[in-house]
Amino acid sequence: MTLSQFVRSNGVGTDRTLFVTMASESYIQPMVNFRWSLDRFDLGKDYVVLCFDEACMAAAQQHDIMAYGGYIDHGQHERAYEIAHLKV
């Protein structure tokens, strides 16, 4: 499933501003903190995280954060190259 399909399947349309971050295991606490900050303004449901590992996916699920796992490597080394370009 592509990212745009994933976002649409979670009920996020083009009428809302989407907050997107990237995260891996080392970024879990900042990811959660950002969600809490958005919740203060009732924007938490407009937040999606591009997860790069299973630890991120598990933490996102635990904290009710919409997380896309389409960039998790699963042994495909070309994913690291794609992720590097995302970060630039």
MARKOLLUM-19864 format. One line per 4 residues: number of its first residue (from 0); for each residue x, y, z of C-alpha. Coordinates in nm, 3 decimals, decimal comma. Each point is the difference from the previous one (the first is absolute). Last residue first. Layout:
N
NUM = X/Y/Z  ... $
# end
This chain:
88
87 = 1,760/1,502/0,244  -0,173/-0,238/0,240  -0,213/-0,159/-0,271  0,309/-0,065/-0,210 $
83 = 0,164/-0,194/0,281  -0,321/-0,197/0,041  0,011/-0,115/-0,362  0,364/-0,110/0,034 $
79 = -0,073/-0,189/0,323  -0,294/-0,168/-0,174  0,237/-0,143/-0,264  0,125/-0,242/0,266 $
75 = -0,320/-0,204/0,000  0,025/-0,210/0,316  -0,339/0,099/0,141  0,094/0,368/-0,059 $
71 = -0,293/0,186/0,156  -0,103/0,281/-0,236  -0,360/-0,110/-0,051  -0,064/-0,005/0,373 $
67 = -0,231/0,300/0,017  -0,096/0,107/0,350  -0,315/0,175/0,125  0,070/0,064/0,367 $
63 = -0,220/-0,165/0,262  0,276/-0,005/0,263  0,046/-0,379/0,011  -0,039/-0,021/-0,378 $
59 = 0,271/0,260/-0,049  0,227/-0,180/0,244  -0,043/-0,330/-0,185  0,060/0,159/-0,340 $
55 = 0,310/0,181/0,123  0,142/-0,321/0,144  -0,074/-0,175/-0,330  0,237/0,224/-0,194 $
51 = 0,008/0,292/-0,245  -0,333/0,155/0,094  -0,149/0,284/-0,205  -0,210/0,169/0,265 $
47 = -0,342/0,150/-0,064  -0,165/0,281/0,196  -0,342/0,146/-0,082  -0,168/-0,205/0,276 $
43 = 0,206/0,192/0,256  -0,136/0,339/-0,110  -0,232/0,079/0,293  0,220/0,296/0,101 $
39 = 0,141/-0,167/0,312  0,002/-0,326/-0,198  0,267/0,146/-0,228  0,236/0,038/0,296 $
35 = -0,071/-0,355/0,115  0,075/-0,127/-0,352  0,329/0,192/-0,002  0,095/-0,153/0,335 $
31 = -0,072/-0,349/-0,133  0,227/0,054/-0,302  0,267/0,160/0,223  -0,012/-0,314/0,218 $
27 = 0,020/-0,243/-0,292  0,294/0,157/-0,184  0,270/-0,261/0,074  -0,231/-0,282/-0,106 $
23 = -0,062/0,152/-0,341  -0,193/0,305/-0,110  -0,100/0,218/-0,294  -0,246/0,285/0,043 $
19 = -0,318/0,111/-0,173  -0,261/0,251/0,121  -0,298/-0,001/-0,235  -0,206/0,314/-0,052 $
15 = -0,360/-0,095/-0,062  -0,238/0,037/-0,298  0,210/-0,229/-0,219  -0,133/-0,305/0,177 $
11 = 0,111/-0,203/0,298  -0,236/-0,288/0,068  0,254/-0,271/0,077  -0,041/-0,156/-0,346 $
7 = 0,090/0,341/-0,148  0,330/0,005/0,190  0,085/-0,355/-0,101  -0,086/0,060/-0,365 $
3 = 0,222/0,310/-0,001  0,284/-0,194/0,164  -0,022/-0,280/-0,253  -0,137/-0,341/0,091 $
# end
